[in-house]
Amino acid sequence: MFFKDLNVKDIADMPVLSLAYIGDAVYDLYVREHLLVKGCFKPLDLHKMTVAIVNAKSQKHSLMDIMELLDEKELNLVQRGRNAKSKSKPKNADAADYSYATALEVLVGYLYINKEYERLDYLLGIMLGF
């Protein structure tokens, strides 16, 4: 893993939008893997289904599905993600949905970089229904 040299302090000090950046990629990969496991193999279908899941509105709903399962540290990360100020504006989402999507990506990014793979699998399993 590329993050093998990072320690918890480094991760805690990482800018929240950097966590969201990696979290976005990890979430997208999990969704794609989930669709393949479910038996979807046609590229166009895969793309359409992925886009339907990996968008701000869907990510907001996914986050809401797990909020009661989050511990204090994770809730803090979600709050930091919601409050993050990005210079880019959402193209196809309202600002509230976009801030929740960023919060989800921050959580996913943190868990991934911090190598909390079991926790990440558990939460993503609930969000994606597997």
C-alpha positions, 0 to 999 in steps of 0.5 A: 500500500502506498500509505504504509508510511503514514501514521495516525497523526499524519492522517489526522492532520491531513486536509479534509478535502484530501481525505475526500479526494481519496475517498471519492476514488475508493467509494467509486471502486467499491461501487464498481466491484459491487456491480460486477459481483452482482453480475453486471458485466456490460460496460454501458450498464456498469457505467449507468448503474455506477453514475446512479449510485456515485452521485451527490444525492445517492451518497447523501442517502447512503450516509444517512443510512449509516449515521447512527452506526458511526462512533464519535471520531467518525461523526467528527470526520463527517462534520468536518467534511460537511463544513469543508469549503471547496472552490469547485461548485457542484454541477449536477447537485444542490449544495446541501447534497454535495456537502453530505457527499463530501462528508461521506467521501471524507469518512471513506478516505479516512478509513481507507488511509487509516487501514480500517478495512473491516470497518470500511467494508462493513459500512459500505456493505450497509450503504450498498446493500451487500 
